[in-house]
Amino acid sequence: MIEHLVHALTRVPEAAQILESRGVHVMALRRESAAVIANDLPISPAHSGAQVKASSDFDAVLHLAAANARLRS
């Protein structure tokens, strides 16, 4: 799941600028995250009997990002 968020950040111009300013090669990150996403085998909860649930770490990252976004608005 985090790969999708990272990939999305590379496609937002403002986020890409921040990443570049911190030494991240955004185009390489975009290609690598896209490759990870493409190679990830989807697992259907309907077929596995498992329930999909975000980890507490992922949930914390999303809450921090939302709080930071609210401060910037």
WOPENOR-V594551 format. One line per field, one symbol per residue. phi: phi as a letter, one per 20 degrees, with the letter a starting at -180 (. if undefined). A space follows every 50 residues. Layout:
phi: ???
This chain:
phi: .fffffffffeegffffffffdneefffffffffffffefefdegfeeme dfbfffffgffffffffffffef
